[in-house]
Amino acid sequence: MTDCLFCKIVAKQVPADIVMEVGRALAFRDINPQAPTHVLVVPKSHYENAAALAAADDGLADDLLKACHAVAVQEGVADAGYRVVFNTGHGAGQTVFHVHAHVLGGRDLTWPPG
């Protein structure tokens, strides 16, 4: 998609603080962090949301979750605990319609969120 912010970040047309690029995933810091560690992990190919990613059924969702864990390890939050969040749709707070996982850690994360 030519208008997608995250597609432009993947294509290196828009700058981002990239922390990891592995296989079919790219990870970069959120510009509005909600925790000391707040990294977005996106597939390099465009899917609108988590439902579309799951429907693709080509192992990409698995790759994305593996990348989330790798980010947590690299950021030093894996042992203490971290959260992976997919917002799907306007009502869930999705604002960029390119599926992305939020990897959050570095502080106590309460439940329920929001």
mmCIF file of the C-alpha atoms, coordinates in Angstrom:
data_MODEL
# 
_entry.id   MODEL 
# 
loop_
_atom_site.group_PDB 
_atom_site.id 
_atom_site.type_symbol 
_atom_site.label_atom_id 
_atom_site.label_alt_id 
_atom_site.label_comp_id 
_atom_site.label_asym_id 
_atom_site.label_entity_id 
_atom_site.label_seq_id 
_atom_site.pdbx_PDB_ins_code 
_atom_site.Cartn_x 
_atom_site.Cartn_y 
_atom_site.Cartn_z 
_atom_site.occupancy 
_atom_site.B_iso_or_equiv 
_atom_site.pdbx_formal_charge 
_atom_site.auth_seq_id 
_atom_site.auth_comp_id 
_atom_site.auth_asym_id 
_atom_site.auth_atom_id 
_atom_site.pdbx_PDB_model_num 
ATOM 1   C CA . MET A 1 1   ? 0.000   0.000   0.000  1.00 0.00 ? 1   MET A CA 1 
ATOM 2   C CA . THR A 1 2   ? 1.467   3.322   -1.009 1.00 0.00 ? 2   THR A CA 1 
ATOM 3   C CA . ASP A 1 3   ? -0.278  5.287   1.770  1.00 0.00 ? 3   ASP A CA 1 
ATOM 4   C CA . CYS A 1 4   ? 0.619   2.980   4.663  1.00 0.00 ? 4   CYS A CA 1 
ATOM 5   C CA . LEU A 1 5   ? 3.004   4.510   7.206  1.00 0.00 ? 5   LEU A CA 1 
ATOM 6   C CA . PHE A 1 6   ? 4.387   1.136   8.288  1.00 0.00 ? 6   PHE A CA 1 
ATOM 7   C CA . CYS A 1 7   ? 4.911   0.025   4.671  1.00 0.00 ? 7   CYS A CA 1 
ATOM 8   C CA . LYS A 1 8   ? 6.947   3.203   4.223  1.00 0.00 ? 8   LYS A CA 1 
ATOM 9   C CA . ILE A 1 9   ? 8.984   2.399   7.350  1.00 0.00 ? 9   ILE A CA 1 
ATOM 10  C CA . VAL A 1 10  ? 9.595   -1.146  6.053  1.00 0.00 ? 10  VAL A CA 1 
ATOM 11  C CA . ALA A 1 11  ? 10.725  0.342   2.719  1.00 0.00 ? 11  ALA A CA 1 
ATOM 12  C CA . LYS A 1 12  ? 13.018  2.769   4.631  1.00 0.00 ? 12  LYS A CA 1 
ATOM 13  C CA . GLN A 1 13  ? 11.169  5.748   3.095  1.00 0.00 ? 13  GLN A CA 1 
ATOM 14  C CA . VAL A 1 14  ? 10.209  7.043   6.553  1.00 0.00 ? 14  VAL A CA 1 
ATOM 15  C CA . PRO A 1 15  ? 12.760  7.059   9.387  1.00 0.00 ? 15  PRO A CA 1 
ATOM 16  C CA . ALA A 1 16  ? 12.220  4.940   12.478 1.00 0.00 ? 16  ALA A CA 1 
ATOM 17  C CA . ASP A 1 17  ? 14.331  3.764   15.406 1.00 0.00 ? 17  ASP A CA 1 
ATOM 18  C CA . ILE A 1 18  ? 14.713  0.196   14.135 1.00 0.00 ? 18  ILE A CA 1 
ATOM 19  C CA . VAL A 1 19  ? 15.778  -2.262  16.817 1.00 0.00 ? 19  VAL A CA 1 
ATOM 20  C CA . MET A 1 20  ? 15.589  -5.514  14.852 1.00 0.00 ? 20  MET A CA 1 
ATOM 21  C CA . GLU A 1 21  ? 15.064  -6.845  11.375 1.00 0.00 ? 21  GLU A CA 1 
ATOM 22  C CA . VAL A 1 22  ? 14.681  -10.584 11.124 1.00 0.00 ? 22  VAL A CA 1 
ATOM 23  C CA . GLY A 1 23  ? 13.213  -12.679 8.348  1.00 0.00 ? 23  GLY A CA 1 
ATOM 24  C CA . ARG A 1 24  ? 9.795   -11.308 7.431  1.00 0.00 ? 24  ARG A CA 1 
ATOM 25  C CA . ALA A 1 25  ? 9.538   -8.903  10.396 1.00 0.00 ? 25  ALA A CA 1 
ATOM 26  C CA . LEU A 1 26  ? 10.768  -5.443  11.305 1.00 0.00 ? 26  LEU A CA 1 
ATOM 27  C CA . ALA A 1 27  ? 10.782  -4.012  14.848 1.00 0.00 ? 27  ALA A CA 1 
ATOM 28  C CA . PHE A 1 28  ? 11.025  -0.343  15.782 1.00 0.00 ? 28  PHE A CA 1 
ATOM 29  C CA . ARG A 1 29  ? 10.390  1.836   18.825 1.00 0.00 ? 29  ARG A CA 1 
ATOM 30  C CA . ASP A 1 30  ? 6.918   3.299   19.309 1.00 0.00 ? 30  ASP A CA 1 
ATOM 31  C CA . ILE A 1 31  ? 6.928   7.099   18.992 1.00 0.00 ? 31  ILE A CA 1 
ATOM 32  C CA . ASN A 1 32  ? 4.493   7.341   21.942 1.00 0.00 ? 32  ASN A CA 1 
ATOM 33  C CA . PRO A 1 33  ? 5.823   4.720   24.383 1.00 0.00 ? 33  PRO A CA 1 
ATOM 34  C CA . GLN A 1 34  ? 3.503   3.417   27.094 1.00 0.00 ? 34  GLN A CA 1 
ATOM 35  C CA . ALA A 1 35  ? 6.270   1.549   28.945 1.00 0.00 ? 35  ALA A CA 1 
ATOM 36  C CA . PRO A 1 36  ? 10.070  1.798   29.206 1.00 0.00 ? 36  PRO A CA 1 
ATOM 37  C CA . THR A 1 37  ? 10.207  -0.844  26.470 1.00 0.00 ? 37  THR A CA 1 
ATOM 38  C CA . HIS A 1 38  ? 7.591   -0.258  23.782 1.00 0.00 ? 38  HIS A CA 1 
ATOM 39  C CA . VAL A 1 39  ? 8.524   -1.723  20.424 1.00 0.00 ? 39  VAL A CA 1 
ATOM 40  C CA . LEU A 1 40  ? 6.266   -2.336  17.428 1.00 0.00 ? 40  LEU A CA 1 
ATOM 41  C CA . VAL A 1 41  ? 6.834   -5.521  15.445 1.00 0.00 ? 41  VAL A CA 1 
ATOM 42  C CA . VAL A 1 42  ? 5.376   -5.540  11.939 1.00 0.00 ? 42  VAL A CA 1 
ATOM 43  C CA . PRO A 1 43  ? 5.406   -7.991  9.063  1.00 0.00 ? 43  PRO A CA 1 
ATOM 44  C CA . LYS A 1 44  ? 7.246   -6.636  6.059  1.00 0.00 ? 44  LYS A CA 1 
ATOM 45  C CA . SER A 1 45  ? 4.229   -7.491  3.923  1.00 0.00 ? 45  SER A CA 1 
ATOM 46  C CA . HIS A 1 46  ? 0.983   -5.589  4.386  1.00 0.00 ? 46  HIS A CA 1 
ATOM 47  C CA . TYR A 1 47  ? -1.969  -7.096  6.253  1.00 0.00 ? 47  TYR A CA 1 
ATOM 48  C CA . GLU A 1 48  ? -4.618  -4.767  7.640  1.00 0.00 ? 48  GLU A CA 1 
ATOM 49  C CA . ASN A 1 49  ? -4.994  -6.380  11.065 1.00 0.00 ? 49  ASN A CA 1 
ATOM 50  C CA . ALA A 1 50  ? -4.436  -9.526  13.124 1.00 0.00 ? 50  ALA A CA 1 
ATOM 51  C CA . ALA A 1 51  ? -7.490  -11.230 11.615 1.00 0.00 ? 51  ALA A CA 1 
ATOM 52  C CA . ALA A 1 52  ? -6.132  -10.733 8.086  1.00 0.00 ? 52  ALA A CA 1 
ATOM 53  C CA . LEU A 1 53  ? -2.723  -11.976 9.208  1.00 0.00 ? 53  LEU A CA 1 
ATOM 54  C CA . ALA A 1 54  ? -4.255  -15.111 10.717 1.00 0.00 ? 54  ALA A CA 1 
ATOM 55  C CA . ALA A 1 55  ? -6.309  -15.741 7.568  1.00 0.00 ? 55  ALA A CA 1 
ATOM 56  C CA . ALA A 1 56  ? -3.141  -15.666 5.444  1.00 0.00 ? 56  ALA A CA 1 
ATOM 57  C CA . ASP A 1 57  ? -2.162  -18.943 7.172  1.00 0.00 ? 57  ASP A CA 1 
ATOM 58  C CA . ASP A 1 58  ? 1.373   -18.983 5.811  1.00 0.00 ? 58  ASP A CA 1 
ATOM 59  C CA . GLY A 1 59  ? 3.293   -19.086 9.094  1.00 0.00 ? 59  GLY A CA 1 
ATOM 60  C CA . LEU A 1 60  ? 3.793   -15.328 9.199  1.00 0.00 ? 60  LEU A CA 1 
ATOM 61  C CA . ALA A 1 61  ? 1.893   -14.937 12.488 1.00 0.00 ? 61  ALA A CA 1 
ATOM 62  C CA . ASP A 1 62  ? 4.289   -17.465 14.017 1.00 0.00 ? 62  ASP A CA 1 
ATOM 63  C CA . ASP A 1 63  ? 7.270   -15.552 12.625 1.00 0.00 ? 63  ASP A CA 1 
ATOM 64  C CA . LEU A 1 64  ? 5.894   -12.326 14.088 1.00 0.00 ? 64  LEU A CA 1 
ATOM 65  C CA . LEU A 1 65  ? 5.493   -13.842 17.566 1.00 0.00 ? 65  LEU A CA 1 
ATOM 66  C CA . LYS A 1 66  ? 9.010   -15.254 17.425 1.00 0.00 ? 66  LYS A CA 1 
ATOM 67  C CA . ALA A 1 67  ? 10.270  -11.785 16.510 1.00 0.00 ? 67  ALA A CA 1 
ATOM 68  C CA . CYS A 1 68  ? 8.334   -10.329 19.472 1.00 0.00 ? 68  CYS A CA 1 
ATOM 69  C CA . HIS A 1 69  ? 10.105  -12.712 21.833 1.00 0.00 ? 69  HIS A CA 1 
ATOM 70  C CA . ALA A 1 70  ? 13.481  -11.943 20.235 1.00 0.00 ? 70  ALA A CA 1 
ATOM 71  C CA . VAL A 1 71  ? 12.842  -8.233  20.800 1.00 0.00 ? 71  VAL A CA 1 
ATOM 72  C CA . ALA A 1 72  ? 11.938  -8.887  24.455 1.00 0.00 ? 72  ALA A CA 1 
ATOM 73  C CA . VAL A 1 73  ? 15.174  -10.835 24.925 1.00 0.00 ? 73  VAL A CA 1 
ATOM 74  C CA . GLN A 1 74  ? 17.254  -8.149  23.180 1.00 0.00 ? 74  GLN A CA 1 
ATOM 75  C CA . GLU A 1 75  ? 15.590  -5.388  25.221 1.00 0.00 ? 75  GLU A CA 1 
ATOM 76  C CA . GLY A 1 76  ? 16.232  -7.268  28.473 1.00 0.00 ? 76  GLY A CA 1 
ATOM 77  C CA . VAL A 1 77  ? 12.587  -7.692  29.519 1.00 0.00 ? 77  VAL A CA 1 
ATOM 78  C CA . ALA A 1 78  ? 12.027  -11.366 28.684 1.00 0.00 ? 78  ALA A CA 1 
ATOM 79  C CA . ASP A 1 79  ? 12.901  -12.731 32.135 1.00 0.00 ? 79  ASP A CA 1 
ATOM 80  C CA . ALA A 1 80  ? 10.901  -10.182 34.132 1.00 0.00 ? 80  ALA A CA 1 
ATOM 81  C CA . GLY A 1 81  ? 7.908   -10.451 31.810 1.00 0.00 ? 81  GLY A CA 1 
ATOM 82  C CA . TYR A 1 82  ? 6.499   -8.581  28.855 1.00 0.00 ? 82  TYR A CA 1 
ATOM 83  C CA . ARG A 1 83  ? 3.195   -8.115  27.085 1.00 0.00 ? 83  ARG A CA 1 
ATOM 84  C CA . VAL A 1 84  ? 2.388   -8.576  23.390 1.00 0.00 ? 84  VAL A CA 1 
ATOM 85  C CA . VAL A 1 85  ? -0.708  -6.691  22.188 1.00 0.00 ? 85  VAL A CA 1 
ATOM 86  C CA . PHE A 1 86  ? -2.473  -6.663  18.814 1.00 0.00 ? 86  PHE A CA 1 
ATOM 87  C CA . ASN A 1 87  ? -5.167  -3.993  18.471 1.00 0.00 ? 87  ASN A CA 1 
ATOM 88  C CA . THR A 1 88  ? -7.603  -5.019  15.749 1.00 0.00 ? 88  THR A CA 1 
ATOM 89  C CA . GLY A 1 89  ? -10.070 -2.416  14.504 1.00 0.00 ? 89  GLY A CA 1 
ATOM 90  C CA . HIS A 1 90  ? -11.016 1.123   15.497 1.00 0.00 ? 90  HIS A CA 1 
ATOM 91  C CA . GLY A 1 91  ? -12.850 0.012   18.646 1.00 0.00 ? 91  GLY A CA 1 
ATOM 92  C CA . ALA A 1 92  ? -9.711  -1.682  19.952 1.00 0.00 ? 92  ALA A CA 1 
ATOM 93  C CA . GLY A 1 93  ? -7.569  1.380   19.355 1.00 0.00 ? 93  GLY A CA 1 
ATOM 94  C CA . GLN A 1 94  ? -5.892  0.397   16.095 1.00 0.00 ? 94  GLN A CA 1 
ATOM 95  C CA . THR A 1 95  ? -4.758  3.623   14.422 1.00 0.00 ? 95  THR A CA 1 
ATOM 96  C CA . VAL A 1 96  ? -2.381  2.313   11.744 1.00 0.00 ? 96  VAL A CA 1 
ATOM 97  C CA . PHE A 1 97  ? -4.002  -0.337  9.602  1.00 0.00 ? 97  PHE A CA 1 
ATOM 98  C CA . HIS A 1 98  ? -0.926  -2.463  9.029  1.00 0.00 ? 98  HIS A CA 1 
ATOM 99  C CA . VAL A 1 99  ? -0.951  -5.274  11.577 1.00 0.00 ? 99  VAL A CA 1 
ATOM 100 C CA . HIS A 1 100 ? 1.551   -4.692  14.354 1.00 0.00 ? 100 HIS A CA 1 
ATOM 101 C CA . ALA A 1 101 ? 2.335   -6.181  17.718 1.00 0.00 ? 101 ALA A CA 1 
ATOM 102 C CA . HIS A 1 102 ? 3.192   -3.942  20.639 1.00 0.00 ? 102 HIS A CA 1 
ATOM 103 C CA . VAL A 1 103 ? 5.931   -5.436  22.821 1.00 0.00 ? 103 VAL A CA 1 
ATOM 104 C CA . LEU A 1 104 ? 5.697   -3.746  26.230 1.00 0.00 ? 104 LEU A CA 1 
ATOM 105 C CA . GLY A 1 105 ? 7.897   -4.269  29.269 1.00 0.00 ? 105 GLY A CA 1 
ATOM 106 C CA . GLY A 1 106 ? 10.225  -2.715  31.755 1.00 0.00 ? 106 GLY A CA 1 
ATOM 107 C CA . ARG A 1 107 ? 7.530   -1.931  34.357 1.00 0.00 ? 107 ARG A CA 1 
ATOM 108 C CA . ASP A 1 108 ? 4.679   -3.696  36.120 1.00 0.00 ? 108 ASP A CA 1 
ATOM 109 C CA . LEU A 1 109 ? 1.820   -4.064  33.660 1.00 0.00 ? 109 LEU A CA 1 
ATOM 110 C CA . THR A 1 110 ? -1.569  -4.099  35.348 1.00 0.00 ? 110 THR A CA 1 
ATOM 111 C CA . TRP A 1 111 ? -4.696  -5.952  34.274 1.00 0.00 ? 111 TRP A CA 1 
ATOM 112 C CA . PRO A 1 112 ? -7.067  -5.109  32.822 1.00 0.00 ? 112 PRO A CA 1 
ATOM 113 C CA . PRO A 1 113 ? -5.313  -2.668  30.506 1.00 0.00 ? 113 PRO A CA 1 
ATOM 114 C CA . GLY A 1 114 ? -6.895  0.607   29.390 1.00 0.00 ? 114 GLY A CA 1 
# 
